[in-house]
Amino acid sequence: MSSITEMVQQHLGDKGLAELSQHLGVDHGTAQTAIAAALPALVGALSRNAGQAGAAAMSPAASSSGIGGILGGVLGGRHEQVKQEVSRNSGLDIHQVEKALLFLAPIVMAQLAKQRQHDGVAAPADQAQQPESGSGGLLGMIERIFHRKS
């Protein structure tokens, strides 16, 4: 199994890279550098929160303030530190970094969920409480994000 970072890179492909480049107003090389700088922070934070407690903590954020709320909830008190670090490592300004993090967060979340399903890892509470439609928990939150147009 590929690492989450590799899975996200594969998922993005050339089309995703072009979309992020346009979204940030930078060239493809700079967007690639931003991805490389942002993914470790997002993957680490989301991996820590991928269990039952993380899903419960992130669901209210998804309902109340969208992806921005999720990102703040995931990175918590480290939000500013992560933005500064990604900015330093990528050369992007803070606003571009925030856009990149917001762009990448749902993709990382989807890939983590995909890997968890593949590995057969799910929190028992999620299995017992989540309807088959996927409307609850972490997967339901991801589904709502991808069905909502920004």
Backbone as JSON, one array per atom type, in Angstrom:
{
  "sequence": "MSSITEMVQQHLGDKGLAELSQHLGVDHGTAQTAIAAALPALVGALSRNAGQAGAAAMSPAASSSGIGGILGGVLGGRHEQVKQEVSRNSGLDIHQVEKALLFLAPIVMAQLAKQRQHDGVAAPADQAQQPESGSGGLLGMIERIFHRKS",
  "N": [[0.85, -1.19, 0.0], [0.53, 2.17, -0.81], [1.93, 5.16, 0.64], [0.01, 7.61, 2.45], [0.62, 10.17, 1.56], [1.68, 9.65, -0.99], [-0.61, 8.55, -2.13], [-2.33, 10.77, -2.14], [-0.9, 12.47, -3.86], [-1.06, 10.94, -6.23], [-3.82, 10.94, -6.57], [-4.34, 13.64, -7.0], [-2.91, 14.21, -9.4], [-2.08, 15.52, -12.7], [-4.21, 17.2, -13.37], [-5.31, 18.03, -10.88], [-3.07, 19.32, -9.85], [-2.84, 21.41, -11.68], [-5.24, 22.71, -11.14], [-4.84, 23.51, -8.45], [-2.63, 25.17, -8.83], [-3.77, 27.24, -10.37], [-5.7, 28.12, -8.54], [-4.09, 29.13, -6.52], [-2.66, 30.99, -7.91], [-0.1, 30.55, -8.93], [2.85, 29.04, -10.5], [3.18, 25.64, -11.81], [5.36, 24.29, -10.62], [5.74, 25.69, -8.22], [3.3, 25.16, -7.01], [3.54, 22.4, -6.7], [5.64, 22.34, -4.87], [4.35, 23.55, -2.73], [2.43, 21.6, -2.15], [4.1, 19.48, -1.36], [5.14, 20.61, 0.94], [2.88, 21.04, 2.53], [1.47, 18.61, 2.82], [2.69, 16.72, 4.74], [2.07, 17.9, 7.26], [-0.75, 18.01, 7.22], [-1.43, 15.29, 6.8], [-0.32, 14.12, 9.09], [-1.77, 15.41, 11.17], [-4.45, 14.78, 10.51], [-4.33, 12.01, 10.52], [-3.92, 11.47, 13.21], [-6.38, 12.24, 14.15], [-8.17, 10.54, 13.0], [-9.61, 8.54, 14.23], [-12.32, 7.55, 16.4], [-12.73, 9.7, 18.26], [-11.65, 11.83, 16.84], [-13.28, 11.94, 14.57], [-15.71, 12.59, 15.75], [-15.07, 15.07, 16.79], [-14.56, 16.53, 14.5], [-16.9, 16.5, 12.98], [-18.92, 18.41, 13.98], [-17.59, 20.77, 13.28], [-17.6, 20.6, 10.53], [-20.29, 20.86, 10.0], [-20.88, 23.41, 10.99], [-19.0, 25.36, 10.1], [-17.8, 24.63, 7.71], [-15.06, 23.66, 5.59], [-13.0, 25.32, 6.54], [-13.5, 25.38, 9.28], [-13.05, 22.71, 9.87], [-10.34, 22.48, 9.25], [-9.19, 24.22, 11.15], [-10.03, 22.86, 13.44], [-8.7, 20.44, 13.16], [-5.95, 21.11, 13.1], [-5.84, 22.71, 15.27], [-4.45, 24.47, 17.98], [-2.06, 24.61, 16.71], [-2.4, 25.72, 14.27], [-1.55, 28.3, 13.25], [1.22, 28.0, 13.49], [1.69, 25.83, 11.76], [0.89, 26.98, 9.33], [2.86, 28.98, 9.1], [5.18, 27.41, 8.93], [4.72, 25.9, 6.57], [4.6, 28.02, 4.79], [7.22, 29.0, 4.97], [8.63, 26.77, 3.99], [7.65, 26.52, 1.43], [7.62, 28.97, 0.13], [5.36, 30.4, -0.33], [2.92, 32.97, 0.41], [1.14, 33.62, 3.51], [-1.66, 33.67, 3.07], [-1.91, 32.27, 0.67], [-0.94, 29.82, 1.51], [-2.92, 29.07, 3.35], [-5.07, 28.76, 1.57], [-4.04, 26.61, 0.09], [-3.91, 24.61, 2.07], [-6.62, 24.38, 2.71], [-7.57, 23.48, 0.27], [-6.28, 21.02, 0.03], [-6.99, 19.55, 2.34], [-9.61, 18.13, 2.32], [-9.03, 16.2, 0.4], [-6.91, 14.76, 1.49], [-8.29, 13.77, 3.72], [-10.18, 12.12, 2.46], [-8.51, 10.23, 1.27], [-7.31, 9.1, 3.53], [-9.59, 7.93, 4.68], [-10.2, 6.11, 2.68], [-7.94, 4.46, 2.79], [-8.24, 3.46, 5.39], [-10.61, 2.0, 5.07], [-9.75, 0.12, 3.22], [-7.81, -1.21, 4.72], [-9.44, -2.28, 6.59], [-9.95, -0.97, 8.95], [-11.82, 0.58, 11.3], [-13.47, 2.65, 13.58], [-15.21, 1.07, 16.21], [-17.53, 2.34, 17.21], [-18.21, 4.0, 15.08], [-18.91, 2.08, 13.18], [-21.16, 0.93, 14.34], [-22.95, 3.06, 14.67], [-23.12, 4.53, 12.33], [-25.13, 5.24, 9.57], [-25.86, 3.35, 6.57], [-25.91, 5.05, 4.41], [-23.86, 6.8, 4.76], [-24.09, 9.19, 6.07], [-23.22, 10.04, 8.53], [-20.51, 10.56, 10.9], [-16.96, 10.46, 10.08], [-16.71, 9.65, 7.36], [-19.17, 10.43, 6.33], [-18.96, 13.18, 6.67], [-16.87, 13.73, 4.89], [-18.15, 13.0, 2.53], [-20.17, 14.98, 2.45], [-18.59, 17.26, 2.09], [-17.45, 16.84, -0.45], [-19.7, 16.83, -2.05], [-20.58, 19.37, -1.9], [-20.38, 22.41, -3.5], [-17.82, 24.8, -3.77]],
  "CA": [[0.0, 0.0, 0.0], [1.25, 3.44, -0.88], [1.72, 6.07, 1.77], [-1.07, 8.57, 2.23], [1.16, 11.26, 0.76], [1.72, 9.17, -2.37], [-1.99, 8.4, -2.59], [-2.84, 12.12, -2.43], [-0.21, 12.93, -5.07], [-1.65, 10.22, -7.35], [-5.19, 11.41, -6.72], [-4.29, 14.99, -7.59], [-2.47, 14.12, -10.79], [-1.81, 16.78, -13.4], [-5.4, 18.05, -13.31], [-5.37, 18.63, -9.54], [-1.95, 20.24, -9.74], [-3.21, 22.59, -12.46], [-6.3, 23.4, -10.41], [-4.24, 24.17, -7.3], [-1.81, 26.26, -9.37], [-4.68, 28.33, -10.72], [-6.33, 28.57, -7.29], [-3.11, 29.91, -5.76], [-2.05, 32.0, -8.77], [1.33, 30.25, -9.03], [3.18, 28.05, -11.52], [3.04, 24.25, -11.37], [6.46, 23.94, -9.73], [5.47, 26.27, -6.91], [2.18, 24.4, -6.45], [4.09, 21.11, -6.28], [6.4, 22.61, -3.65], [3.35, 23.78, -1.68], [1.86, 20.29, -1.81], [5.12, 18.75, -0.61], [5.3, 21.25, 2.25], [1.63, 20.99, 3.3], [0.95, 17.27, 3.08], [3.08, 16.08, 6.01], [1.32, 18.48, 8.39], [-2.15, 17.58, 7.13], [-1.52, 13.85, 7.0], [-0.06, 13.85, 10.51], [-2.88, 15.89, 11.99], [-5.66, 14.02, 10.21], [-4.12, 10.62, 10.96], [-4.14, 11.45, 14.66], [-7.8, 12.47, 14.43], [-9.0, 9.68, 12.15], [-10.38, 7.62, 15.05], [-13.65, 7.93, 16.88], [-12.73, 11.03, 18.87], [-11.4, 12.81, 15.8], [-14.48, 12.08, 13.74], [-16.7, 13.31, 16.54], [-14.64, 16.46, 16.93], [-14.57, 17.23, 13.22], [-18.24, 16.6, 12.41], [-19.55, 19.7, 14.24], [-16.91, 21.8, 12.51], [-18.06, 20.51, 9.15], [-21.65, 21.37, 9.94], [-21.02, 24.81, 11.34], [-18.17, 26.34, 9.39], [-17.2, 24.08, 6.52], [-13.69, 23.18, 5.58], [-12.19, 26.16, 7.41], [-13.69, 24.89, 10.64], [-12.38, 21.42, 9.95], [-8.89, 22.72, 9.28], [-8.87, 24.75, 12.47], [-10.23, 21.8, 14.42], [-7.67, 19.43, 12.98], [-4.63, 21.64, 13.47], [-6.02, 23.33, 16.58], [-3.55, 25.54, 18.38], [-0.89, 24.62, 15.84], [-2.8, 26.24, 12.96], [-0.65, 29.38, 12.82], [2.56, 27.43, 13.37], [1.71, 25.03, 10.54], [0.87, 27.91, 8.19], [4.19, 29.61, 9.01], [6.13, 26.39, 8.49], [4.46, 25.62, 5.16], [5.02, 29.23, 4.07], [8.69, 29.01, 4.95], [9.12, 25.67, 3.15], [7.12, 26.59, 0.06], [7.79, 30.29, -0.47], [4.05, 31.03, -0.5], [2.51, 33.82, 1.53], [0.23, 32.95, 4.44], [-2.99, 33.5, 2.47], [-1.8, 31.18, -0.3], [-0.79, 28.59, 2.29], [-4.24, 28.71, 3.87], [-5.82, 28.24, 0.43], [-3.51, 25.29, -0.24], [-4.34, 23.69, 3.12], [-8.07, 24.17, 2.54], [-7.71, 22.71, -0.96], [-5.76, 19.67, 0.22], [-7.56, 18.86, 3.5], [-10.62, 17.1, 2.03], [-8.4, 15.14, -0.38], [-6.2, 13.94, 2.48], [-9.31, 13.07, 4.51], [-10.75, 11.06, 1.63], [-7.51, 9.17, 1.1], [-7.21, 8.41, 4.82], [-10.78, 7.09, 4.81], [-10.04, 5.03, 1.71], [-6.94, 3.53, 3.32], [-8.84, 2.8, 6.55], [-11.55, 1.0, 4.57], [-8.95, -0.93, 2.6], [-7.15, -1.94, 5.79], [-10.46, -2.82, 7.47], [-9.86, -0.29, 10.23], [-12.86, 1.57, 11.57], [-13.83, 2.7, 15.0], [-16.43, 0.31, 16.45], [-18.68, 3.24, 17.36], [-18.6, 4.44, 13.75], [-19.57, 0.96, 12.52], [-22.46, 0.69, 14.95], [-23.84, 4.2, 14.62], [-23.18, 5.2, 11.04], [-26.04, 4.66, 8.61], [-25.2, 2.93, 5.34], [-25.83, 6.17, 3.47], [-22.63, 7.55, 5.01], [-24.44, 10.55, 6.46], [-22.64, 10.4, 9.82], [-19.1, 10.27, 11.1], [-15.93, 11.03, 9.22], [-17.01, 9.42, 5.95], [-20.3, 11.3, 5.97], [-18.44, 14.54, 6.57], [-16.14, 13.81, 3.62], [-19.15, 12.98, 1.48], [-20.81, 16.3, 2.39], [-17.63, 18.22, 1.55], [-17.28, 16.65, -1.88], [-20.95, 17.12, -2.75], [-20.84, 20.8, -1.78], [-19.55, 23.21, -4.4], [-17.31, 26.01, -3.12]],
  "C": [[0.88, 1.23, 0.0], [1.02, 4.24, 0.38], [0.58, 7.02, 1.43], [-0.59, 9.71, 1.33], [1.21, 10.86, -0.71], [0.32, 9.04, -2.95], [-2.59, 9.76, -2.96], [-2.21, 12.65, -3.71], [-0.81, 12.26, -6.3], [-3.06, 10.71, -7.62], [-5.23, 12.78, -7.41], [-3.95, 14.92, -9.07], [-2.21, 15.49, -11.39], [-2.99, 17.74, -13.31], [-5.5, 18.76, -11.96], [-4.26, 19.64, -9.33], [-2.26, 21.53, -10.49], [-4.28, 23.4, -11.74], [-5.75, 24.15, -9.2], [-3.38, 25.35, -7.75], [-2.66, 27.48, -9.68], [-5.3, 28.94, -9.47], [-5.38, 29.48, -6.5], [-2.49, 31.04, -6.58], [-0.54, 31.82, -8.9], [1.57, 29.25, -10.15], [3.11, 26.64, -10.92], [4.14, 23.84, -10.39], [6.24, 24.46, -8.32], [4.31, 25.54, -6.23], [2.65, 23.04, -5.95], [4.88, 21.26, -4.98], [5.44, 22.83, -2.47], [2.73, 22.47, -1.22], [2.84, 19.51, -0.94], [5.3, 19.31, 0.79], [4.07, 21.05, 3.13], [1.2, 19.58, 3.68], [1.42, 16.64, 4.39], [2.3, 16.61, 7.22], [-0.13, 18.0, 8.38], [-2.29, 16.09, 7.41], [-1.31, 13.5, 8.47], [-1.24, 14.22, 11.38], [-4.13, 15.05, 11.77], [-5.52, 12.57, 10.62], [-4.38, 10.5, 12.46], [-5.63, 11.54, 14.98], [-8.72, 11.53, 13.67], [-9.86, 8.7, 12.95], [-11.7, 8.21, 15.48], [-13.67, 9.35, 17.43], [-12.52, 12.1, 17.82], [-12.62, 13.03, 14.93], [-15.55, 12.87, 14.47], [-16.34, 14.78, 16.65], [-14.77, 17.22, 15.63], [-15.98, 17.39, 12.65], [-18.94, 17.91, 12.73], [-18.9, 20.83, 13.46], [-17.39, 21.78, 11.08], [-19.45, 21.1, 9.01], [-21.7, 22.88, 10.1], [-20.19, 25.76, 10.49], [-17.4, 25.75, 8.23], [-15.76, 23.67, 6.7], [-12.8, 24.02, 6.49], [-12.29, 25.74, 8.86], [-13.01, 23.56, 10.86], [-10.88, 21.62, 10.09], [-8.46, 23.26, 10.64], [-9.01, 23.7, 13.55], [-9.15, 20.75, 14.35], [-6.32, 19.91, 13.48], [-4.65, 22.33, 14.81], [-5.08, 24.48, 16.84], [-2.3, 25.63, 17.52], [-1.19, 25.25, 14.49], [-1.83, 27.3, 12.44], [0.77, 28.86, 12.61], [2.69, 26.63, 12.07], [1.72, 25.94, 9.32], [2.23, 28.56, 8.0], [5.22, 28.63, 8.45], [5.96, 26.08, 7.01], [4.87, 26.82, 4.31], [6.53, 29.27, 3.91], [9.24, 27.95, 3.98], [8.69, 25.76, 1.7], [7.39, 27.91, -0.64], [6.47, 31.01, -0.71], [3.78, 31.96, 0.67], [1.44, 33.08, 2.35], [-1.15, 32.71, 3.84], [-2.98, 32.37, 1.44], [-1.68, 29.84, 0.43], [-2.15, 28.14, 2.82], [-5.12, 28.15, 2.75], [-5.37, 26.83, 0.08], [-3.97, 24.26, 0.79], [-5.82, 23.37, 2.99], [-8.36, 23.33, 1.31], [-7.36, 21.24, -0.71], [-6.45, 18.88, 1.33], [-8.62, 17.81, 3.14], [-10.05, 15.94, 1.22], [-7.65, 14.19, 0.56], [-7.2, 13.14, 3.3], [-9.9, 11.91, 3.73], [-9.77, 9.91, 1.47], [-7.28, 8.4, 2.4], [-8.39, 7.46, 5.02], [-10.68, 5.88, 3.89], [-9.05, 3.99, 2.23], [-7.5, 2.77, 4.52], [-9.82, 1.72, 6.1], [-10.8, -0.18, 3.98], [-8.3, -1.82, 3.66], [-8.15, -2.58, 6.76], [-10.44, -2.2, 8.85], [-10.98, 0.73, 10.32], [-13.16, 1.51, 13.05], [-15.12, 1.94, 15.2], [-17.66, 1.19, 16.58], [-19.15, 3.73, 16.0], [-19.36, 3.33, 13.03], [-20.98, 0.78, 13.05], [-23.43, 1.83, 14.72], [-24.03, 4.79, 13.24], [-24.16, 4.51, 10.11], [-25.3, 4.3, 7.33], [-25.06, 4.06, 4.34], [-24.57, 6.99, 3.67], [-22.9, 8.95, 5.52], [-23.83, 10.97, 7.79], [-21.16, 10.11, 9.86], [-18.19, 10.92, 10.09], [-16.25, 10.84, 7.74], [-18.18, 10.28, 5.48], [-19.86, 12.73, 5.8], [-17.69, 14.72, 5.24], [-17.12, 13.84, 2.46], [-19.83, 14.35, 1.33], [-19.87, 17.34, 1.78], [-17.54, 18.08, 0.05], [-18.55, 16.92, -2.67], [-21.31, 18.59, -2.71], [-19.89, 21.52, -2.72], [-19.13, 24.48, -3.7], [-17.32, 27.16, -4.08]]
}
